[in-house]
C-alpha cells in the first residue's frame, strides 16, 4: 500500500509540474492575444463565455462542471491581470453577495471597488472610474430590485453579462447562543427571504433593516446581543460565529446580477438581449406590442412591468429575449418592436448563463 501511495503521489507531482508549464504557456498566449488586439480591453465577455462553455463540454469528470468553471475563471482572471488591472464596482461594503458575484464572474484577481449605493455603481461605470459594475436585478424569492430597474432606464451604460448567484443566508453573531440575541440586522430583502425561519426560531427578536448584509455583520460585531443575516464571507470578515446556516425559506433562493459596462458585446453563440418597452395604455396594447417576437420566432424569457414615473398609470416593460441583437431574426423582431412601441431602449446583448 505504501509503495502504491508513493507511486500515486509521484504521478500527481509530475502532473502538477506539467500544469505549471501549461498555465505559464497559456498566460504567454493570453499576452500575445492582448497585443494582437492592440492592447485594447483585456476582458471580452463573449470570449470568456465561450471558453467556459467549451471547458464544461470537454469535462468527463470526476470534477463537477461548476468546479472546473471556477478554476478556469480564476485562470482567466490571473491572465487578464497580467495585461490590465480590471476595476469592477459593486454594492458594498466588502462581504456582500454583490462582492461574491464579482468574484464568481470576474475571478479574484480583480480590483473590486465597493460602493455605498447602486446609484454609485452606475456612476462609477458611466464616469470611467470603473470598467464594469455588478448590480442586483432580481431575486427568485423577493422579485425585482426596483432601483436597478429605474437606473437602467436612464443610464448610457449597457448590460454586458449576467451572474446567477445561489444565495445562502446565515445567522451570525458575537453571542454564543441564539437565546442571547435581542436584535437581528440585515438588508430588507434578506430579512424577507428568511422571515419564516425567523418567526419559528427567533419570534421575539427585533428585526432591523440596514443598507447591506455586510453592514449588518459590522453592527453585530459591535454588540454581543445582536446578530446579522448575511453570507458566510461576512462572518469571516467580521469574525462572527455562525449560529445557523442556510436559513433562507426557499433552498433554491437565487439572485440575478447584471454586469454593466460601456461597450457592446459581440455574439458568443448563446446569448440574451434585454430591452425596455412602453406602449399606449389601451386594451390589448401589450399583446400587440409583443407579437413581433412570436412572429419572428424569438423566445421571451422575462417580462417585468414598472411605473414609468412620467405620468399616472403609465408603465414600462423590462423584457429579456433569447438571442443576440445582431442575429437576423432578433434584429427583424427588434425593428418591428420599435415600430409598435411608444418607447424602446435596447439595454444590451450578452452571453446567457448556462
N, C-alpha and C positions, 0 to 999 in steps of 0.2 A: 504493500500500500504506500509506504514511504517513497519507494522508487517511482511509483506511478504519479504521486503528487508532485515529486520533483520534476518529472518529465512534463507534466501539465504546466507547471509554473515556468519552466524553460520556454515552452511554446508561447505562453502569454507574454513573457518578456520580449521574445523575438517579434511577436505581433505588435507590441507597444512601440518598439523601435521603428518598425515599418510604418506604423500610424503617424509617428512624429515626422518621419521623412515625407509621407504623403501630405500631411497637413501643411508642412512648410512649402512643398511644391504647389499646393493649392493656393496658399497665400501669395506666392510669387505670381501665379497666373492671374489672381484677382487684381494685383497691382498692375499687371500688363493690360488687363481689360479696362481698368480705370484710365490708364494712359491713352488707350485706343479710343476712349470716349472723349478725349480732350480734357481730361481732369474735371469732368462735369460731376454732378451729384453721384456719390457712391451708392446711394440707396435707390434701387429700382424695384418698386413693389411687384411688378409683373414678373420680373426675372426671379426674384426670391420665391414667389409663389410657385413658379414652375419647378424650381429646384426642390422644394419641399414635397410637391406632388410626386415628382419622379422618385424621390427617396422612399416615400410611402409605397409606391407601386413596385419598387425593387425589393422591398423588405420581405424576407421569407421567415422572419422570427429567429430566435425566440424573443428578441426585444419587441415590445409593443410599438406600434406606429407612432403613438404620441411621444414616446421616449426618444425615438430617432429624430422626430421633428424638433424636439427641444435641443438635442445635441447639434443638429445642423443649423438651427437658428443661432446658437452660440458660436459655431464655427464661422458662419457668415458675419456675425456681429464683430468678431475679433478681426476678420479680414477687412471688413469695412473700416474699422478703427485705424488700420494702417494707412488708409487713404484719406479719411475725412472724419473728424470727430463730430458725429451727428448729435445735434441738440433736439430733444423732444420734450415739449411742455405737457404737463398733466395736472389734474386736480389734486393738490397736495393737502397736507404735508406728506413727508415720507411715511410709508406704512399703509397707504390706502390701496384699495382694489385697483384704482386707476394706475398706480405705480406697478402693480402686478401685471396689468395689461400691457404696459410699456415693455416690461422685461419679456413677457411672453411673445410679443410681436417683433421687437427690435433686438432682443438679447441684452445681456448685462453690460456689454462694452459700449454703452450709450450714455451720453451726457443728459441724464434726465433732469428736467427743471420743474420743481414743484411750484404751482401757482395757487393763490388763495381762493380763486373762483373760476368757474367755467368761462366767464367773460374774459378773464386774464389769459386763459389758454388761447382763446381765439385771437386776442390782441397780439400775443407773442408771435403767433404764426403770421398774422397779417402784416406786422411791422418787421418781420425778418429776424426777430430776436431768437426764435427757434425755427428749425427747418420744418418740424412737424408738431402736431399736437394730438393728444389722445383724450377723447371726451366720451362720457357715458351717454348712450342714446336711449336704451330701453332695458327694462328688467322683465324676466319671464313671469315674475310674481306681481310686481307693482306697476308695470306698464312703462309708458314713455317718460323720458326726462324732459320736462317742458322747456326748461331754459336752453338746453342744447337745440331743441327744435326751433325755438324762436331765433336763436343766433344763426342757425343755418339759413334761415330765410333772408338775412341781411348781409351775411359775410361774403367777401370776394373769394375766400378760401374754398377749396374743393375737397370732397371726400375721396381719399385715395387708398383706403383699406378699411378692414373691419376686424375686430377681435371678439371672439366669443369666450368669455371667462366664466367657468363654473364658480359660483360664489358660495363658499362655506363659512358660515358665521360661527364665531367662538365667543364664549363668555370668559372674560379675563379680569383679574383683579390683583391688588396687593394683599387682599384678605386671603385667609386660608380656607374659609368655609363660605358657602352661599348664605348661610344663616346670618353672617355678619354684614351683609350688603344692605344698604338702605337706598341707594340711588344707582340707576343704570344710565349711562350715557351712550349715545350712538347717533348716526345720521338718521334722518326721518325714514328713509327707505329701508334701512337695516332694521329699525325698530318694527316697521310694518311687516317685514319678512319673517320676523321671529315672534310675532305677537301671541300666537297660540302657545309656544313654548314658555314665554314669559308669564302668561296667565296661569299655566299649570305649575310652574316651578318657583316663580317669584311674584305671586299675585299682589302682594302688599308693597312692593318696591316702586318708588317713584321713577318714571321714565322721562329723561330729558334729552331732547333733540339738539344736536350740535352740528357744526358745518361739515364735519368729516368724521369717519371712524378713527382716523389717526388722532384727531383732536380729542375724541372720546377716550382713547387709550392714554393720551397725555394727562388728561384730567384724572383718570382713575389711578394713575401712578402717583398722584399727589395726595390721595385720600384713601385710606385703608378701608373705609366703609362704603366705597363706591366700586362700581365695575363698569366695564365697557363691552360693547359688542363690536367686534372687528375681525379681521383676518389674522391668521397666525403670525404673519410678518410683524404686525403691530405689537403683539405680545413680546416678541423677541426684541424689538427696537426699544420698547419702554420697560422691559424687564418685569413683565407681569406673569402671574401664574394662570395657566389655562384651567378654568374650573369646569368647563363643559365645551365639547367640540360639536361641530355640525348641528347647530341648534335651529337652523332655518326650517320653516314649516314645510317647505317643498324641497325634497332632496335633489330635484332637478334644477334648482334655482340657478339661473344664468343671467349675466349682464352682457349686453352687446355694447361694444365701444366702437366709435368711428375714429379713424385716423385721418386728420385733416392736414392739407398742405397747400402749396400754391401752384403746383404743376399738374397737368393732365397725365393720366396713367395709360400706357398702351395696352392693348389686349393681351391677356395671359392664357387664353384658351378656355377658361371657365370663369366668367365674370358676372358682375351685378351692376346695375345702374340705379342711382337714386335721383328722384326729382320731386319738385313741389308744383302742385297744380291748384288752380282755383277756377270756379265757373259761376255762372249766374245761379241765384237761389230760386230755382223754379222746379216743379215736379219733374223727375226723370233726368235732370241735368247731369248728375254724377254718372248714371248708367250710360248716357250718351257720350259723356266725356271719355269714358274708359273703353268704349267699343273698339277704337283703333288697335288696342293691344290684342284683343281676341282676333280681329280681322287679319292681323299680320303674324299671328302665331307666337306672340310674346307673353310669357307667363308672369303674372304679378304675384310677388311673394309677401308683400306687406302693404297695407293701406291704413293710414292714421290721419284722423281729422283733428284740427286745432283752430280755435278762433283766430281770425286774421288780424285782429286789433285795429282794423281800418273802419269798421262800422258794425252796428248791431246785427247779430245773427249772420255774419259773413264768416266763412271758413276757408282754410287752405288744407290741402290734402298732401300728405307725405307718402310717396309711393316708391317701392322697390320693385324692380323688374329683373328678370334673368337676361343676361347678355350684355355686351359692350355697345356703347352708342355708335361705334364705328362699324359694327356688323350691319349688313344691308337691311335685314328685316327689322332690327331695332331702330335704325335710322329712319326707315319709312314710317314706323309706328310713331316715333317722336315728331316727325314732320306733321303727321295727321293730328296728333295731340295738340300741337302748337296752334293749329288752325281752329280747333274747337275750344281751347282753354282761354279764359279771360286773362290768365297769368300762368306762365310756365317758367320754371328755372331748373336746369339740369345741375344737380349737385356734384355729379362725377360718376365715372365708371371705374371699377376697381376689382381686384381678384376676390372671388367669393370664397369664404371659408369652407373647408370640407365638412 
